[in-house]
């Protein structure tokens, strides 16, 4: 059963850029067209490529 009336979920991720020496934040949604890339906000390098939607398990 869905945890809300919205049929998608946004997952927020933290990262660290060694080039800039700063932490960053990124997010990905379950309803994006895949593959979708995550890019560093400081140096524009690709951090990850999402090939399939993340699986979310509600634990209570």
ABEGO torsion letter per residue (X at the ends): XBABABABBBBBBBBBBAAAGBBBBBBBBAABBOBBBBBBAAAGBBABBBABBBBBBBAX
